[in-house]
Amino acid sequence: MKLPHLLRVEDPPERFAPLIEAARTLSLRTGWLELGGTAHPVPPVLEAAAGLGVLRAVEVGEGRTVAVKPLRGAPVLKDLLREHFRGCALVLVRGEIAAPSLRIEESVWIVTPPGSAARSYTPEKLAEALRKPNPWNLDPIDAP
């Protein structure tokens, strides 16, 4: 299974709307992973089912699905990606993770791989780079 590209972010999801839309235009899926949160509020019926030890408790309605899966031990990133983000080209991760960081300064989107120089992109060029197997080792695409 091909794992998605990961970018570590600090801003809330709304800041990344231009990138998510640019990826959608290219038929690329994106995901959001919040690490270290409280995972609350959980609908009470799902909380009760999860507390009983079901494999997964799911609620469907109003245009979305909410799923609760009880964990035994610490989460494993590779398992999270396989279970929840299959088919995604990119997962934006807010939390502590060893992955390139993405920050936005005005209209410039800056990717900084660990131990490498920062690269600047427009949202559209960044979305295009996601089609490459190792996009952060490419020559930078200067943003306007």
C-alpha positions in Angstrom: 0.0 0.0 0.0 1.3 3.4 -0.9 1.4 5.7 2.1 0.3 9.3 1.8 2.7 12.3 2.0 2.7 13.8 5.5 3.1 17.5 6.3 3.3 18.7 9.9 1.2 21.9 10.4 0.4 24.1 13.4 -2.6 26.2 12.0 -6.2 25.1 12.0 -7.7 23.3 9.0 -9.3 26.4 7.5 -5.9 27.9 6.7 -5.3 25.0 4.3 -8.5 25.4 2.2 -6.6 26.6 -0.9 -4.3 23.6 -0.9 -7.2 21.2 -0.2 -9.1 22.7 -3.1 -6.0 22.6 -5.4 -5.6 18.9 -4.6 -9.3 18.2 -5.2 -9.0 19.9 -8.6 -6.3 17.4 -9.5 -8.4 14.5 -8.1 -6.1 14.1 -5.2 -7.5 13.3 -1.7 -6.3 15.0 1.4 -6.7 14.1 5.1 -6.4 15.7 8.4 -4.8 14.0 11.5 -5.0 15.6 14.9 -2.4 14.0 17.2 -2.5 14.4 20.9 -6.0 15.7 21.2 -8.7 14.6 23.6 -10.9 13.0 20.9 -13.9 14.6 22.5 -16.8 15.3 22.3 -17.9 11.8 21.3 -21.6 11.1 20.9 -22.8 9.4 24.1 -24.0 6.3 22.3 -20.6 5.8 20.6 -18.9 6.4 23.9 -21.0 3.7 25.6 -20.4 1.2 22.8 -16.7 1.8 22.7 -16.6 1.4 26.5 -18.1 -2.1 26.1 -15.1 -3.1 23.8 -16.7 -3.2 20.4 -14.3 -3.2 17.5 -15.7 0.1 16.1 -18.7 2.3 16.9 -20.1 4.3 14.0 -22.7 7.0 13.7 -23.9 8.2 10.3 -26.0 11.3 9.5 -26.1 14.9 8.4 -23.5 14.4 5.6 -20.8 12.8 7.7 -19.7 9.7 9.6 -18.3 9.6 13.1 -16.3 6.5 14.1 -14.8 5.6 17.4 -12.3 2.8 17.7 -11.0 1.9 21.2 -7.2 1.7 21.3 -5.1 -0.7 23.2 -1.8 1.0 23.8 -0.2 3.9 22.0 -1.4 4.6 18.4 0.9 3.5 15.6 1.2 6.0 12.8 1.4 3.5 10.0 -1.7 1.7 11.2 -3.6 5.0 11.5 -2.6 5.9 7.9 -3.6 2.5 6.6 -7.0 2.4 8.4 -8.2 6.0 8.0 -6.3 7.6 5.1 -6.2 5.0 2.3 -6.3 6.7 -1.0 -5.1 10.1 0.3 -2.2 11.8 -1.5 -1.6 14.1 1.5 -2.3 14.0 5.2 -1.9 17.3 7.1 -0.9 16.4 10.7 -1.2 18.7 13.6 0.9 17.4 16.4 4.3 16.1 17.1 5.6 14.0 14.2 8.8 13.6 12.3 7.7 15.0 8.9 8.3 18.0 6.8 6.6 21.1 8.1 4.2 23.3 6.1 3.7 26.9 7.0 2.0 29.8 5.2 3.5 33.3 5.1 1.1 35.6 3.3 0.5 33.8 -0.1 3.7 31.7 0.1 3.4 28.1 1.1 6.7 26.9 2.6 7.7 23.2 3.0 10.7 22.5 5.2 11.9 18.9 5.3 13.9 17.9 8.4 17.6 18.8 7.8 16.9 20.4 4.4 16.4 23.8 2.9 12.9 25.3 2.8 11.0 25.2 -0.5 8.3 27.7 -1.6 5.2 26.8 -3.5 1.8 28.1 -4.5 -1.0 25.9 -3.4 -1.4 24.7 -7.0 2.3 23.8 -7.4 2.3 22.1 -4.0 -0.7 20.0 -5.0 1.1 19.1 -8.3 4.2 18.0 -6.3 2.1 15.5 -4.4 2.0 13.3 -7.5 5.8 12.7 -7.2 7.0 9.8 -5.0 9.5 12.1 -3.1 8.3 15.7 -3.8 10.4 17.5 -1.2 13.7 16.5 -2.9 12.6 18.3 -6.1 13.9 21.7 -7.2 11.8 24.4 -5.4 9.0 26.0 -7.4 9.1 29.6 -6.6 5.8 31.2 -5.5 5.0 34.6 -6.9 
